[in-house]
């Protein structure tokens, strides 16, 4: 993490101080406060101001009597006149010529508009029109099929059109099979005008309008808005200073960040070089970056990509393939690289992937492993009726091999190695499907006598993290944390699904491992596809071992040595205590926390 220097903190405080000064300048400005009735409100694209009042925005005493507007949920402006059921949907208000254009959503302005006594008057036009009754079944194709149609007079099998007799010939209309219903003079009152109050002079002079405070009736006066240029200039100056200070602080932070990154990269490089000097006696070979490019044929064959790097297939010789992991230079401070090389250089076991070599050439870092053609276990964990299913006997062999590898890490080396990221993606399979544990970037080394491990932050993958790694309230972090991850992996192998899945068939919203436990506890089958005799016993034993491994408290979990005995046992295993039971925390609490362990981001652990 890049720490903020004292200089940057002072710059931030300086910016905050300027913001406070600008705030108090604004508070201390003199002048007349703006009358709420003189505010310009908006409904949709329409400005609402005197002589109108917008309900809910302007106080009740604002506006001129009869000039009350409302704003619908669809942002439509509506004029409702007193003592009238008619609603005028406002299309446009012209304050300078004192005109209001309206429309009717039902397209029936020809028939049902009534204007009561009010300040408004129709701005009417008239013309001779044909009223036509047309069949809905036979009409010509036309881009405007609703041309002139009166919706409220039409029915399901006919449509009524109003057609200007002077503007069109009937043969030119996009309609057929029509009969003339009537021919009459119709009025189109699509706009209203008002004469009082008169604000035309104010609008032409770009001023605001209001009623005279000492006047009578509809007398109006013009005035300038309350905000004065002097006060505005003060605000602009204060805003400019604040923006300038903010930009300065951002430049300082970016400059310091760039300096810190380069400094950390240099320190990381020196740290790795120091480590490699002490590592010369160990077997893995060191390659230059040019060697890595030659081995991978210029990174031609990409195998996959993860958060910390990209993996390519390469060749050391014609008959020796390798997997080369190019580490991202932007991730970490070199700790993952040191962990991987330092840990795997000590390990020689059939169930742990072999580190062939490494590259530390300037800021370029790479790890060279033996190539395992069958990839990770992840793609073979699937429901038994799918193409990738390996069979229960093979899955049992794989589980046993993984357990042997973990037990070797815990007890077979000079120092105890805790992996902290056991999951299907990190179990690789060779041509015989022999499992090999990989990816030691999160591993920690400690003495075999050490009963707990000190950690500053949680580490691992969501869905496989032991409760004590997530929070110290559940116990001490130790080799039992790897046991928990192995248990979750076993349950995933049995179920052919992610342990984070809920809502699967017949499970409702229950946490999947808890669903498995409930079936075993009630003596029911695991509801999985079985092909051979004996497969059910294998699946059941794997599930029972998995449930023993995910006991809530570390003290209740077996060691990997005991897990091996359980996996190799011929006799039927006993079902463990309920990991989600009511001893200690309530069942509900444990289930909720378990769900959080597979669905939340990692947080720092309080030591």
N, C-alpha and C positions, 0 to 999 in steps of 0.2 A: 504494500500500500504506500502511496506517495503522501508524505506528511506535508501539511501546509506550513510554510515558514512564518516567522514572526512578521516579516515585511508584508506578506500577503494578507495576514490577519489585520494588520494596521490599515492596509488599503481598503479592505472590506469595511472596517469600522468607519473609515473616512467617508466612504460612499453612503453608508447608513446615516451618518451625521448630516450629509448634504440633503438626503431625502427628508430628514426630520426638519431641517431648516426650511426647505421648500414647502413642507406641509404647514409649518407655523406661519410662513409668509402668506399663504393662501388663507389661513384662518384669520390673520390680522388685517386682511384687506378691508378697507372701508367701502361704503357705497350702499345703495339700496338693494335689499334682498328681492329676488324675483318673485312676482306674484304668481302663485300656482295656476291661476286662471289664464295667464299669458304664456304658459308653456305650449310648445308645439308637440303634439303627440302623433303617433303613427298607428295605422291599422292596415296591414299589408303594405302596399306601395303608396298609400294615400296619407298626406299630412292633414292633421285635424287641428284647427285653431279657431279663434274667434271669427265669426259669430257662433261657431259650433262648439258643442261640449261633448267629449267622449266619456260615456258612462264608465265608471270604475277607474278612470284616470284623472279626470278633472273633478274638483269638488262640486257638490250639488248646486251651489249658487252661481257657478260659472256659465258662460255662454248667454245667448239671447233666447228668450222664451220661444219654444217650438223648434229649436235648432239642436235637438238632442240626437246623437248618433251612438250606436253600439257596435262592438266588434265581435264577430262570431268565432267559434273555434277554428273555422277554416280561414280566418283572417279576412272575412268579408265585411265591408262597412255597410251598415243598415241604418236607414232613416225611418223612424217610427213617429208618425204625426199623432197628436192628441186626438182622441175620439175617432180613430180610424183603424180598421183592422188591416189595412194595406201596409205592406212593408216594401220600401223602396231600397233595392240593393244598389249601392252607389258605385258607379264605374269611374267617375272623375269629378273633381270639384275645381271650378275655375273661380278663384277668389277675386281676380281683377275684373272680370265681366259678370261676376255674381251669378254663376250658372252651375247647376248640378246635373250631370248625366246619370241615368239609372238604367237598370235592366231587370227583367223578370226571369228568374231561373227556370220557371215553368213555360216560358215563351207564350204567355197569354195576355200580353199587354194590350191586345186589340179589344178584349172583352170585359176585363174585370178590374179596371183601375178606377178608383173613385177618390177625388181629392176633397177633403173637408175644408172648413174655414181654417186657414193657416197663412203664415207669411209667404208661402210659396205659390207660384202660378205656373201652369203648363206653358211650355214653349212649343206650341202645336204646329204641325204641318198636316195637310190632308191631300188625298188623291183618290181616284176611282180604282177600285180593286174588284177582281173576280174571286169568289170563294168557290174552290173546286173540291169535289169529292172523288178521290182516286183509290183504286184497288192497291193493296199492298203486295199482291201476288205478281203483278205485271208492271215493271218499270224499266226504263232504259238505264244502262250503266252510266254513272256520272260521278265525278269527283265530289260533288256536293249533293248527296241524295236527300238531305233534309232541307233543301232550298225552299224557303217560304212556308215551311210546315208549321201549323198551329197545334202543338202537342196536346193541350188540354181538351181540344175539340175532336181529336182523332181517337179511333178505336183500334181493336186488335186486327180487324179485317179491312179497315179503310183509313185514309188519311185526308185531313182537310188542309188545303194550301190557300194562302192569300197571294195573288199575283197581280202586280201593277199592270193595269190594262194598257197604259201608255208606254210602258217600257219593254214589254216582251210580246212575241207572238206565241200562241199556244203550241204551235208545231215546234218551236224552239225549246220548249220546256223539257226537262229530263223525266217526264212522266207520260204514261199512256193509260188508256181505259179510265178516263176521267169524265165527270159530268159537272156542269156549272150549277152550283147550288144557289148563288145569288150574285148580284153585281150592285155594289153600293159604294158610297163615299165613306172612307174610314179615316180616323184620326190616329196619328202616331205621336202620342205625347211621351217621348223618350228623354225629355229633359225638363228640369224645373228651374225657374229663375226667381230671384227675390229682389226687392227694392229697398227694404228696411231690415236691418240697419245698413246704411250706405258706407262702405269701406273702399270704394273704388279709387278715391284719391290717394289714400294711404298706400294701397297696393301698387299704384303706378309710380309712386315715389320711393318704393322699396322700404316702406316703414310698416310697423305693426299698427293694429287698430284695436280700439277698446271703447267702451261707453264712457262718456264724460262723467267724472265723479260728481260734479255739481250740475249736470244737465238734466233734462227731462225727456221722457220718451225714448226715442231711438237715436238721440244725438251722439255722435262718435267723435273721437279725437285720435290723431296720429301720435306715435311715440317711437323712440328708439329703444332697442333691447337694453336690458339692464347692464350686461357685460360691457365694460368700457375698454378701449384700446390700451390704456395705461396698465390696468390690472392684467390684461392678456399678455402684455409684453413681459411683465414680471413672471408670469407663469411659464412663458416660453424660455426665459433666461434660466429659471430654476430647473426646468425640464432638460434644457440643453446641458447645464452643468452636471446633472445627475446622469444623463446618457453618456456624456464624455467621461465621467468618473467610472461608470460601469464598463465602458469599452476599455479604459485603461486597466482596470482590474482584470478583465478577461485576458488582455494581452499579457499582463504579468503572470497570470496563472498558467496560460499556455506556454509561455517561455520557461517558467519554472518546471512545468511538467516535462517539457522536452529535455531540459537539463537533467532532471531527476531520472528519466527513463534511460538516458545515455549513461548516467552514473551507475544505475543499477545493472545495466547490461555489462558494463566494464567490471563491476564487482562480481557479477555472476560468472563472467569469463575467467577471472582470476581464481575464483573459488573452484571452478571445474578443473582448471589446470593444476591447482594444488592437489585436488583429489586424485587426478590421473597420475601425478608423480608418485603418490603413495600406492598406486594400483598396478604398477608395472609388473609386479611379481605374479599377478593373476593371469589366467589363460586367455580370455577373449582378446581377439586381435583388434588393433586400432587401425582405422582406415582414414585416408584423406577424403575430402569432399569430391575430388576428381575420381578417386577410386569408387565412391558411391555412385557417381554418374555413369561410370563404366559398367559397374555391376548391374545397374538397373536399365542399361541401354538408354540413357537419357530419360529415365522415368517414363518408360513406354507403357508398361503394363500395370495399371492401377488396380489394386485389390480392394481398397476401401478407404474411408476417411472418418476420423473421429474428432473429438474436441481438442485433442492435444497433438494431432499430426495426421499424416497421410501415409498409407502403406502401399508399397510397390513390390512386385515380384522381380527377383533378380537371379543372377547365376554367378557363382564363384568359379565354376568349371562346367564342362559339358554335362556332367552327371550330378551336380550339386546345386540344387535350387535353394534360394533363401528368400525371406520376406524382409524388406527394408522399411523401417518406420522413420519417416522424416518428421522431426519434431517441429512444431510451430515456434518460431523465435519470439512471438509476442506472448506466449503462455508461460507464466511462472518465472522463477528466478534461478532455474537450473536444478531445483531440488528433485523434481521428478526424474530428470536424467541421471542424477547421482544415485537416487534410490534404485532405479532400474538396473544400472550397471553394477553398482555396489552390491545389490542383493543377488542378482542372477549370476554374478560371477562366482558366488560362493555355493551355488546350488548345482547338484548333479543327481537327478532323479528322473526315472522314466516317465513320471506324471507331471513334470515341470518342463516347460518349453526351454530349449537350450539357447543361450545367447552366444552367437557365433563371433560377433564383434561389435564395434561401435565407431562413431565418428564424432570428433570434437574439433572442428576446423574453423577457428574464429567463432562467429556466431552461428555457424551451421552445425547442427547436431542430428545424429541419426543412430538408430539401433538396428543391428543385423541379427535376425533370428533364423533358426531352421524353418524351412518351408513345410507347412502342414496342408496337404491338398484338399482335405475335406472341410476346411474352414472352421467356424465356431459352432458350438453346440446349439446356439440360438436358433438356427434354421431347422434343426432336427427336433426341437421341442414343439410338437404339434399334436393334434388329436390323433388317436390311433387309426382312424379310417382315412388318413391323408397319405399322399405319396411319399412324404419325407419321414414317416414313422419308421424307427429302426427295429422295433420289436422289444418286448419287455425284458428278455434275457440280455440283449445288448445294452439297454438302458441300465439294467442292474450292474453290468460290468463297468459301464461308464461311471455310475455313481460310486462304485467301489474304488475305481482308479482315482477319482477326484478326492475322495476321502483319504486315500493313501498319500496323495500329494500334499494335502493340507496337514496331515499328521506329521509328515516329514518336515514341513516348514516349521511346525510348532516344536518338534522334539528331535529332529534328525540332524540339525546343524549345530555349529558351535554356539551360535546365538539364536534365540527364538525369533522367527520372522512372522509378523502379523500382516496379512495381505490387505485387509480392509476393503476389498472390492471383488469378492467372489460372486460371480453372476454368469449366466450362460454365455454371454458375449465374450468373456475372458477365459472360456474353456475351449481350447483348440483341439481338433481331432486329426490324427495322422491317417495314413492310407488304410490302417487296420481299425480305425475308429478308437484308438487308444487316446484317452483324454490327457491333455497337458495344460496345466495352469499357466496363464500368461498375464502380462500387464501388471508390473510391480511398482507403478508410479506412485501409488498411495501407501506403499508398505512402510512398516516401521520395524527396526531391529531393537531387541532388548534381551537382557539376560534371562535364562530359563527360570531363575529363582524369582524374577520380578512378578509380583502378583497383580500389578496394574500398570497401565501406560498413561503418561501425561500427554494430553492433546490440547491445543489451543482452539481448534475448530473441528466441527464435524466433517467426516470424510466418508466417501462411499457413493453408492448409486441408490436413488430413490426406489424403494421396494425391497431392498436387501439390507438396509441399515438396522443394526441392533438398537433396541430402545436406549441402552446406556450410552451409545455413541451419539444419539440424538440429544439426550439430556442426562446429566449425572444423577438425577433423582431416581433413576431406575437401577443404579449399581455402578460398579467400576468397569472401565474399559480394559479388556484383557483378550487372551486368545479365544475366550468364549464368544467374542463378537464375530469372529470368523465362523464359529459353529452355527450361530444364528443365520448368517448369510447362506451357509450350506443347506440349512433346513429349508429356507425359502426356495432355494434352487431345486431341492428334491420335490417339494410340493408343486412347483411349476412343471417339473418333468412328469409327475403323476397326472396332473390335470390337463396338460397340453395347452395351457393358457397362462397369461400374465396373472400373478397374484394380486395385481392392482385391479383386475376386472371385477366389476359388480354387475348385477342385473343379468347374469347369464341364465340360461334355461333352468328353471326350477330353483333358482337361488334367491330370487327377489332382489333385495338390495343388501344381502348379507356379505360380509367380508369373506373372500374365497377360502382361506385357510380355516376359518371358523366353520364354514359349511362342511369342509372335509372332516373336521373333528366331530361335528354333530352326527354325520353319517356313521363314523366308526363307533362313537359312543352308544348309538342306538342299535348297533349290530347290523346295519344295512350295507348293501353293496355300494361300491364307489361310483356306480353308474358310468363306467367306462367300457370301451369296446374290448372284449376278450376273444382271442383267436385260439390259443392253445390251453390245454389243461395245465394248471400251475401258474398261468399269467396273473390270475386274480390274487394269488398269494404274494407274488412279487410286488404288484402294485400296492397291495395293502401294507406290506412290510416297509416299502419305501415311504409311504404316507405316514406310518407310525414313527419311523425314524425322523422324518422331517418335523413332525409335531413335537417330538422330544427335543429337537435342536432349537425350536423357536419358543421354548418356555420363556416367560416374560422376564424373569430375573436370572442373571448369569449363573448364580449358584445352583439353579435347578436344571441347567443344561449339562449333558454329558460332555466329556472330553472327546477329541477326535479318535483317541485309542478305543474308547468305549463304543463310539459310533461304528468303528470298523468291526468290532465284535458283533454288534447288532446286525450289521449288513451281511455278515458271513454266517449268522446263526441259522440253523435248520429249523429250530423250534419256533412256534408262533410267539410273536412279541406282544407284550401287554400295552394297552393303550395308555398314554401318559395322562397326568392331570390336565385339566382344561387350561390351556394358555390364556383363555379369555374369561376365566372363571371369576368368582366374586371374592377370592382371598386377596387381601390388600385392597387395591383399587376395585371398584365395582366392575361388573361385566360390561356395563354400558361405557364406563370410562375407558377401559382397556380397548374395547373395540373402536371407540372414537379415536384414541391415540394411535392405534395401529393403522387406522385409515389415514391419519395425518402423516405417519411415517412413510406412506407410499404416495402421498399427494401433495406434499409441501416442499418448499425449497429449504436447503440446509441453512441453519443459523449457527452463529458462534456459540461455543459451549463455555459456560462460566466455570472457571477452575475452583 
